């Protein structure tokens, strides 16, 4: 991708290429953070379900 192109998913703007790269990096970081929180929540959910089944409640 050339520095002057707008990446997919980013609204066209007059931002400098360095600022576009920073926005892309921040977006990826936010997406990974949200995915990590979701994975942790699912792991806790599975733990509670398995514990409940083992405990017999």
JOLIN-V358851 format. One record per residue. SS is DSSP state (helix for helix, strand for strand, loop for the rest). PSI is psi as a letter, one per 30 degrees, with the letter a starting at -180 (999 if undefined). BURIAL is b if it has 24 or more other ideal C-beta (glycine too) atoms within 12 Angstrom, else e. Layout:
ss = (SS | SS)
psi = (PSI | PSI)
burial = (BURIAL | BURIAL)
This chain:
ss = (loop | loop | loop | loop | loop | loop | loop | loop | loop | loop | loop | loop | loop | loop | loop | loop | helix | helix | helix | helix | helix | helix | helix | helix | helix | helix | helix | helix | helix | helix | helix | helix | helix | helix | helix | helix | helix | helix | helix | helix | helix | helix | helix | helix | helix | helix | helix | helix | helix | helix | helix | helix | helix | helix | helix | loop | loop)
psi = (k | l | f | f | k | k | l | k | f | k | k | k | l | g | l | l | e | e | e | e | e | e | e | e | e | e | e | e | e | e | e | e | e | e | e | e | e | e | e | e | e | e | e | e | e | e | e | e | e | e | e | e | e | e | f | g | 999)
burial = (e | e | e | e | e | e | e | e | e | e | e | e | e | e | e | e | e | e | e | b | e | e | e | e | e | e | e | e | e | e | e | e | e | e | e | e | e | e | e | e | e | e | e | e | e | e | e | e | e | e | e | e | e | e | e | e | e)
